[in-house]
Amino acid sequence: MLVTIITCLVLAAALFFAVRHMVRERKSGGCGCGCAGCPSRGMCHRIEEALKDTK
């Protein structure tokens, strides 16, 4: 049972850090997923470009 608890804690920590990384990337202006090969790049950056045009 102790091994199961430790494994769950390790997985929960990994998930926490992965989500935190994506949130920080998104807040800093990135997509959070790496835009280089992203098939949805046009969707993300269309919004950013529209916001720049209104300023």
C-alpha positions in Angstrom: 0.0 0.0 0.0 2.9 2.4 0.7 4.2 1.9 -2.8 0.8 2.8 -4.3 0.7 6.0 -2.2 4.2 7.0 -3.2 3.5 6.3 -6.8 0.3 8.4 -6.7 2.2 11.3 -5.0 4.9 11.2 -7.7 2.3 11.2 -10.5 0.4 14.0 -8.9 3.5 16.1 -8.6 4.4 15.5 -12.2 0.9 16.5 -13.3 1.1 19.6 -11.1 4.4 20.8 -12.6 3.2 20.1 -16.2 0.1 22.1 -15.7 2.0 24.9 -14.0 4.4 25.0 -16.9 1.6 25.3 -19.5 -0.1 28.0 -17.5 3.1 30.0 -17.2 3.8 29.6 -20.9 0.3 30.8 -21.8 0.5 33.8 -19.5 3.9 34.8 -21.1 2.3 34.9 -24.5 3.1 31.4 -25.7 0.6 28.6 -26.5 1.7 26.4 -23.8 2.3 23.5 -26.2 5.2 24.7 -28.4 4.1 26.5 -31.5 6.7 25.2 -34.0 4.8 22.1 -35.0 1.4 22.9 -33.7 -1.5 22.3 -36.1 -3.6 24.8 -34.2 -1.1 27.6 -34.3 -3.3 29.8 -36.5 -6.1 29.6 -34.0 -3.9 30.8 -31.1 -2.1 33.5 -32.8 -5.0 34.9 -34.7 -6.4 36.1 -31.4 -3.1 37.6 -30.3 -2.7 39.5 -33.6 -6.3 40.8 -33.4 -5.5 42.1 -29.9 -2.3 43.8 -31.1 -4.3 45.6 -33.9 -6.7 47.1 -31.5 -4.0 48.7 -29.3 
